[in-house]
Amino acid sequence: MVTDPIADFLTRVRNAQMARHRIVEIPASNVKKRITEILYDKGYILKYKFEDDSKQGIIKIALKYDMQTKEPAIKSLERVSRPGLRQYAKPTEIRRVLNGLGVAIVSTSKGVMTDKEARAQNVGGEVMCNIY
């Protein structure tokens, strides 16, 4: 039983990249699907596919690497808010990741979105993770 599914998601992607896997399979949930869509929109992964089986479903993610150096596109995946210590921020308090080059994923009352979208819509929420 996993007590923090978002940390499990990030760890599976991180471990797959360290092992140079092309595809990683992750148990699905609506929040994980939205995080996957954000990673794809921001160019951190090549492709993704949601497969529904009889139970939970699976997310298949094709990881992205640099063609010449074989380095992963994602340099860092870090969990900010965790079950033991939730991190909430107002729209003006959401920190920029790597001076705007990275992405913070925020869970708001209007859904899961990036830090830039949250500031633009003037909504705060739980800062789930930072990616760059």
N, C-alpha and C positions, 0 to 999 in steps of 0.2 A: 504494500500500500504506500503510495506516494503522498506525503503531506503537503508538498509545494509543487504543483504541476507545472507552473511557469519556470521554476528553477530547473526542473527535470527537462523541460523543452530546451532551455538554453544550454544545459549541460550536454544533452545528446548532440546538439548542433556543434558545440565546441569540441567534443570528443571525436566526432566524425571528421571534422576539419583537421584535427591533429593527426588522425590516422590516414588522412588523404582519401577518404571515401568520396565517391561521386554522389551517392544518394543516401539519405538518412530517412528512416521511418519513425514516426512519432504518433502515439495515441492522440486522437483528435478531441477537441472541445471548441466551443465557439470563440473563446478568447485566444486560444492557440491559432485558430484559423485566421483571425484578424491580425495577429502578430505576424503570421506568415505572409499575408497580403501586404502588410507594411514593408516587410523585408524585401519582397519582390518589387514593390513600387519604388523603393529607394535604391534598387540595384545591388543589393547584397547577396541575392541568390539568383540562379538561372531560371528555374521553373519550380512549380509546385503542383501537386495534384491531390485532391481530396477524394478518398475512396471510402464509401460507406459499406461496411459489412453488417452482419446481423446485430452486433452489439454497439460498440463505441465509434468505430470508424478509424481511419488511418490518414495521416498527412505524409505524403512523400515529397521530400524536398531535394532538388538537384542543387548541390553546392557549387559556388562560383570560385574559380581560381584564376590568378594571373597567368597568361599564356607563356611568358618567358621565364619568370622566376618561380612559378608554381606556388606562389604564396596565396593563402586564402583571402577573399575579398573582405571578410569580417576580421578585423584585427582584435577586437575586444567585444565580448558579450558579458555584461555584468548585471546582476540582479540588484536593484536598489531597495525596493520595498520587499520585505519578507514577512512571513506569518508572525514571527516574534517581535518585529519592529516595523510597523507600517509607516511609510513616508508619504505624507500628503503635502500638496503645494497649491497655493493660489496661482492664478494665471500670471501674475507679475513676479512670483517667486520661483517659477519653473526655470531651472538652470539650463543654459545652453551647453550641449556636449561638444567638447573639443572646439570651442568658440564658434559653434554653428556648423561644423563639418560633420559631426555625428548626429545621432537621432536618439531622443528619449521617448519611450513609449509610455503614454499616460492613459489610465483608465478613468474616464469621466462619466458624468451623468448622461452625456450624449454618445457614449460608446468609447471604444478603444481607438486612440489616435496618436499622432506624433505631437511632440512639444510645440512645433510651429503651428499646427492646426489648432491646438488647445489655446495658444495665445491669440490667434486670429479670431477664434470664436468666443474668447474671453471666459473660458471655463477652466477650473482647476480640477484636481483629482489626485489619485494615487499614482505616483511615479513608479512604474513597474520595473523598467530596465533601461540601461544605456547601451547603445551600439555604435561602434565606429570601426 
